[in-house]
Amino acid sequence: MDEKKKLHLLDLVAQYQTIKPEVDEAISQVVSTGGFILGKTVEEFEKSVAGFVGVKYGIGVNSGTDALYLALKAAGVKEGDEVITTPFTFIATAEVICWIPAKPVFVDICPDTLNIDPVKLEKAITPRTKAIIPVHLYGQAADMNQIMEIAKKHKLAVIEDCAQSLGAKYHGQQTGSIGHIAGLSFFPSKNLGAYGDGGMVLTNDEEMMKMVKILRQHGQDKKYHHLKLGVNSRLDALQAAVLSVKLKHLEKWNQVRQEKAGYYNQRFAGIGDIKIPQVRPDNEAIYHQYTLRTAKRDAMVEFLGQNGVPTAVHYPIPLHMQPAFEFLGHKNGSFPVAEEAASQVFSLPIYPEITREQQDQVVDAIAKFYK
Ligand SMILES: Cc1ncc(COP(=O)(O)O)c(C=O)c1O
């Protein structure tokens, strides 16, 4: 296959080419002023993201993982507490619960959205439950109305994992503005991706904001005055500068992704046993991943690889079956909906710059698989 036509799961170089002068200028600004840690560049970016999502505060941190950890701390989750989440997510969501150290309690997912099932969630609440972390997987919001109602009834904190959902809407409201506190990831492959690691905590709660700000800088409220034992988790000014440029394009990029996803949806209708992403009518998904399902997933992924179509599996092993969570004592069959999804899902190339021809190449390869 000639290089020009080579498909990528994600093409960050193509994106850079579209914004090169703006990005280069932003980087040069930071380097020439020498302000690398926090300061004006980070503060302005924090305000812009908070404004975009519609919350009062954004606090820039080192990664999406740290954002979730610091959000749990700010929400008052303590050793021995239980935190309910989904087993069908990236490990960071549940890993940070163990860092507290609290206990992750998994609840199975809805078969259509693959997000946490609110009905099963309520049944998993015990006197030790302190918080819920819903994940808006692939860029589609979880059932936030039901989750917030349950949380209110049982006095639980809701920490939205928005690592994959910046810009996604639920009943017209941005994810990240519905729960009590939220975590964003700026990992390079995210819809708003840095040139390295980065993340942000979002909240309307002043006390939580103050706590995250203190904890991200070794627990200090001012230089060398340490109120708490914290961590070093600041968003780099260089990353904030790059991200500020990209944020201006995000709405358009998300819209283009939706159009590209719409084209895939239309082309996949009636091909083999392919199931296209199921988006609820009250959701506006931003397709961080475009993820299909087939009962023949492993053969499909292999075939596509041989035919020059890169794919990824998000995620092949649900968290309760990972060796790292063996201590929780789950087994195969504990969360059947997540297990079935893990055996069937595969994600296709999607990014704003992907061309119609490249999408056709992907669809044609999948159609060829069934012939
Ligand atoms: C659902 C989810 N949660 C948390 C994270 C962690 O974010 P990061 O890689 O920025 O630490 C990611 C992404 O990697 C994610 O996809």
Ligand as a Chemical Component Dictionary entry (heavy atoms), coordinates in Angstrom:
data_LIG
# 
_chem_comp.id                   LIG 
_chem_comp.type                 NON-POLYMER 
_chem_comp.pdbx_formal_charge   0 
_chem_comp.three_letter_code    LIG 
# 
loop_
_chem_comp_atom.comp_id 
_chem_comp_atom.atom_id 
_chem_comp_atom.alt_atom_id 
_chem_comp_atom.type_symbol 
_chem_comp_atom.charge 
_chem_comp_atom.model_Cartn_x 
_chem_comp_atom.model_Cartn_y 
_chem_comp_atom.model_Cartn_z 
_chem_comp_atom.pdbx_ordinal 
LIG C1 C1 C 0 -12.109 6.594  30.540 1  
LIG C2 C2 C 0 -10.742 7.070  30.894 2  
LIG N1 N1 N 0 -10.474 7.418  32.165 3  
LIG C3 C3 C 0 -9.269  7.886  32.537 4  
LIG C4 C4 C 0 -8.249  8.020  31.627 5  
LIG C5 C5 C 0 -6.904  8.456  32.113 6  
LIG O1 O1 O 0 -6.434  9.604  31.481 7  
LIG P1 P1 P 0 -4.846  9.847  31.328 8  
LIG O2 O2 O 0 -4.322  8.899  30.328 9  
LIG O3 O3 O 0 -4.768  11.276 30.881 10 
LIG O4 O4 O 0 -4.232  9.669  32.675 11 
LIG C6 C6 C 0 -8.483  7.683  30.281 12 
LIG C7 C7 C 0 -7.502  7.850  29.204 13 
LIG O5 O5 O 0 -6.445  7.486  29.043 14 
LIG C8 C8 C 0 -9.761  7.185  29.918 15 
LIG O6 O6 O 0 -10.014 6.838  28.658 16 
# 
loop_
_chem_comp_bond.comp_id 
_chem_comp_bond.atom_id_1 
_chem_comp_bond.atom_id_2 
_chem_comp_bond.value_order 
_chem_comp_bond.pdbx_ordinal 
LIG C1 C2 SING 1  
LIG C2 N1 SING 2  
LIG C2 C8 DOUB 3  
LIG N1 C3 DOUB 4  
LIG C3 C4 SING 5  
LIG C4 C5 SING 6  
LIG C4 C6 DOUB 7  
LIG C5 O1 SING 8  
LIG O1 P1 SING 9  
LIG P1 O2 DOUB 10 
LIG P1 O3 SING 11 
LIG P1 O4 SING 12 
LIG C6 C7 SING 13 
LIG C6 C8 SING 14 
LIG C7 O5 DOUB 15 
LIG C8 O6 SING 16 
# 
